[in-house]
Amino acid sequence: MLEMRPSCECCDKDLPPSTTEAMICSFECTFCRECVDDRLAGICPNCGGGFSQRPPRAEILLEKYPAAIERTLMPDNCGGH
């Protein structure tokens, strides 16, 4: 099950579980679409992999399977490639 991390690791933009703007790599590093496109050139700064759109989690499932609340912010990694 995906962690559904709450924010972009570059800019700290909120990425709620229902958004279609969240992008993840295979390690679930989480970024907003804007940072992936404009700052990272589609390459994860943590693992070097690519990104896919994170699927939204249905509201009805959030009580049983809540999204993560811990934010990860590493703007120094986000200078682009």
N, C-alpha and C positions, 0 to 999 in steps of 0.2 A: 504494500500500500504506500502511495506517495505521501511524503511528509506535508506537502502543501505549505512550503515556507512562506512567511507573510510579507516579504519585501524583496526588492531588488538589491543585490549585493553591491552594486555600483552606486546608485543614486538614492537608495532607501525608499523608493516609491512603494506605497502600499500595493500589494498584490493579493487581494482577497481570493478565497477559494473558488469563487464563481467567475473570476476574470478570464478573458481569453488573451490577455496581454502578457501573461507569464510565460517565460521560455525556460526550459531546463536542459541540462546535459545529462549524460548517462549516470552521473553521480548525484543528480538532483541539485547541482549548483543552480541557483535561481536568479534570473535577471528579467527586467522589463524588455519588451520588444524594442523600444527606442534605444536602450543601451546596447543590446545585441547588434542592432543594425548600424548605429552611428558611432559607437565607441569601441566595440569589440570585433567588428567585421565578421560576425558569425562564429567566432572561435572562443571557447571557454578559456578565460585566463588562468583558471585553476588546474585544468587537466588537459587542455589542448584539443578537446573534442568539439563536436558540433552541437547544435541546439535543435530541439523540437518544441512545439507548443505544448505547454502543460495542460492536460485536460481539466476542465472545471469539475469540481465535486458537487453533486446535487445537494441542494439545501437540506433536503429531508435526511441525508446521511451524516450531516455535520455533527449532530448531537452524539451519535454513536461513534463516529470516526472524526473527531475534531482536527482542524488544521493546526499546524505548529504555531507557537507564539513567539519563540525565540528568534530574534532578528540577527542576521549576519551581514555585517557591513565591512567591505574591504575595498574602499575606493582607490587605494594605491595600486591595485591589480588591474584597474580599468582604464588604462591609458590607451588601449587599442593595440593592434598588431600591425 
